[in-house]
Amino acid sequence: MSFVGYFSTALSGLNAQSQALGAISTNIANSTTTGYRKVETNFEALVTEATADVYHSGGVIASPIYRNTLAGTTESTGITTNMAIAGNGFFVTSKATDVNGSVVSFEDLPYYTRAGDFEVDGNGYLVNGSGYYAQGFTVDPNTGRATGALDEIRVGTQVLAPSASASVTYRADLPADAAAGAQPVNSVDVFDSLGASHALELTWTKTGDNAWNLDIAAPDDTDGTTTSQTYAVTFDGNGKLASVSPSPVAINVTFPGASAQTITVDLGAVGSADAVTQYAGTSIDLGNLEADGYGAGGFKSLTIDGQGYVTVNYDNGESVVAYQIALARFNAAQNLQSEDGQAFTETAYSGAALIGKPGESGLGSLIGSAVESSNVDVGEEFTSLITTQRAYSANAKVLTTVDEMLQEILNVKR
């Protein structure tokens, strides 16, 4: 083997160890980076000739090994928008190409990451610390199932439209020993189609043994007078509801500026122990009086559960499940293309992204109020650093030795 071959072999060793040092330095630099996936180095021997009698070394070549599927430690943050993946999968995200006020444009290319340090930005989007926008499936408000197409999750600008009251639940025990006449008025707040609150008044008047009249009034009705409807209610000898006439119990009202609405009053089923009752006593024992409907609500906060459902909480006390976080897995995740900000894009060698919902199709579940740390073990990296340094020095020593041998030959010529 020529001296040039010796130099080439030692030089390949220097290059390989330099590449290993680059991976180690990057790992150490990102040892506290949320969701970072470490890189290791694989060394492969190159041989130009190897027989029983002759061996000519060819050196070494280094190639990276991407530990994209090796999990890091889950750390609690207390931030409800943060998420960590327990198991297989990556968050599906988008990258913005332009932000012009509240208008954000996105690349068509999806990005995948384990960095779940998401928070709501000024435009209401769920964005992680590296600027990647979380994607999810929209949830059908009627079925509660995530059936919509993938889209960027935007919650902070949503205003919950008001819902007009359509039903009042009333449960009480009427006093069987009360004298004939009116009892105190029970009042409950109901909402019109514009979200304004109005009083609905319910007054019981005893008309005889086991017999009462229920008057329902809406003082704010736009006809200028109190709209009222009276119902005859009777009870059996055991104090259970026997009849209501007419039925159902309801009142038609139109509040100022709002659409006309019908509000029913649920007294319970006839003969049921869960309905309005009449037992011994001299005053009404009110058990439950509440109306459905609500006023308009502004965004307050959001929570994310283990299945990835994003619940938007409004300042009117209502909550709506709006999205379900999307996850993706790959047949060969180690072959993903690394991008800035702990993100990846798919390649021909990684296979196409298999996108689904947390806990389904081999995908992991989510841990709320937590993030996944880097999967770098600093102790292991320092050990590798020492061995790499020594290997580099040894290869450099080979170069020095070959140089000295070549110098000896030149001296012989003299």
Secondary structure as UniProt FT lines:
FT   HELIX           3..29
FT   TURN            30..32
FT   TURN            34..35
FT   STRAND          39..50
FT   STRAND          55..66
FT   TURN            68..69
FT   STRAND          74..76
FT   TURN            80..81
FT   STRAND          83..86
FT   STRAND          90..100
FT   TURN            101..102
FT   STRAND          103..106
FT   STRAND          111..113
FT   STRAND          119..120
FT   TURN            122..123
FT   STRAND          125..127
FT   TURN            129..130
FT   STRAND          132..139
FT   TURN            141..143
FT   STRAND          146..152
FT   TURN            156..157
FT   STRAND          159..160
FT   STRAND          167..175
FT   TURN            176..177
FT   STRAND          181..182
FT   STRAND          186..191
FT   TURN            193..194
FT   STRAND          197..208
FT   TURN            209..210
FT   STRAND          211..218
FT   TURN            219..220
FT   TURN            222..223
FT   STRAND          227..235
FT   TURN            237..238
FT   STRAND          240..245
FT   STRAND          250..253
FT   TURN            256..257
FT   STRAND          261..266
FT   TURN            270..271
FT   TURN            273..274
FT   STRAND          277..279
FT   STRAND          285..291
FT   STRAND          297..304
FT   TURN            306..307
FT   STRAND          309..314
FT   TURN            315..316
FT   STRAND          319..325
FT   STRAND          327..329
FT   TURN            331..332
FT   HELIX           333..335
FT   STRAND          337..339
FT   TURN            340..342
FT   STRAND          343..345
FT   TURN            348..350
FT   STRAND          354..356
FT   TURN            358..359
FT   TURN            361..362
FT   STRAND          365..368
FT   STRAND          370..372
FT   HELIX           378..413
//
